[in-house]
Amino acid sequence: MKSRRAAYLRWALLLLSALAIGLMQDKPFFWDTIQLGAKHAHWFYEQSFSTLLLPEDIDSGHPPFFGLYLAAAWTLFGKSLAVSHWAMLPFVWGIVLLLFPIGRYFSKSWGWVFPLIALANPVLLTQMLLISPDVVLVCGFLLGLYGILYQRLSAKIIGGLLLAAISTRGMMVVVALFLFDAYQRFFASAATPTRATFGAILKSTLPYAPAGLLASAFLIYHYWQTGWIGYHAGSEWAPSFERAGLRQMLKNTVLLGWRLLDFGMAFVWLALGAAAWRIWRKQLAFDMPKLRTAALLFGLCTLLLSLPFLLYAHLHQHRYLLPIMTALQLLAFTTVVSSSLQRAWKASLLALMTLGPISGHFWVYPDHIAQGWDSTLAHLPYYRLKARMIDYLDERGIPLQQVGTAFPEIGPQYYKDLSERTSGFAPKNLSKQRYILYSNVMNDFTDGERVRLREDWKRLHELRSGGIKMILYRKL
């Protein structure tokens, strides 16, 4: 009965994910996917794959797999938004399918619930509906984790290769998985431990050797050709890599905590805390090996992936923490289901960590608080409002390049909607431009600039939908 329930749910999630991609297939590239997806893919597509490296102005220092993959999809099926969205389906389905055996490893009875918990995370769900390299990263992470839990060599190798090919952050995830695998192999089983001999340690590294060779080859080649790794002083994103001082590191620590609570993830922590308190209060038993396994995965992911978050000034996107968030959900799930809590308590806590995060799609902060708009479906009205605003500008003969604005709308439109329209909005300069386009989706407007726009400029046209607003200002 339980296996049949899991099978029905698996098919339902596969169909729903395909339907969701179908509904999103006309949506433009959004947020960082403009740079990491559209711009990279355009370069390889227009250069007919004649070069492996990107030009310096769009080279983010990551391996170019994602751009190459999208460009190959365009070559085979035509350059369109629909093709770009459907190209994500294999990785979206990979995530859905892998969540089931991972949940089942930690609980035979409740394992089918874990996919619902993981997919309830607004950050993961939203990224799965965008044309995002982080979908590939999460798929590689789950594939590697599956290979470790079930000792599937091919899954470890392919998962590691996906991670090493997608980004430098993916390379760090490979290290986390390698350390986790080493623990599973040498220390997890007290009954039949594996001796940590030189040969055994060497053998344990073999599944990760292809990923290590790929990462090393790319980084060495990239440095040989460009003279830098990660970023260079003239790049747009160089300020993000400014080293944080002690005060900034303390702020980053608080921000890390906020990110792990944000958009409904606080309910996962609440369920974890309630379960731990109940278990301690009632002196209940629980499956210690499974709990230790989940806790170690969370600890390793947090330790390694939080380092750049803490040490650098502006590497604070929600999506950077997706492996940590998934590991946290797995830890909370395991704490509940591996305990001897009553069934009603388990069902209630699992429901809390499933339904609570869904509320995150409705969390919209005031304008002065920067928000990760690529992390919730609250941004969906933005596409429609932007299209209507561009129609308004076209009808009145106002060229887009005469309108100042901020990320993510600076630059040619064809990088966003794959149209032939080469015109686009210009970077904002309130002292020189006559028109300014503002939206609360744009985090780069300062408080002072918002005050100036309200007090010294005329609202020429305003659009609102849901929690999104878009306002065209004209200088008085």
Order of alpha helices (4+ residues) and beta strands (2+ residues): alpha-alpha-alpha-alpha-alpha-alpha-alpha-alpha-alpha-alpha-alpha-alpha-alpha-alpha-alpha-alpha-alpha-alpha-beta-beta-alpha-beta-beta-alpha-beta-beta
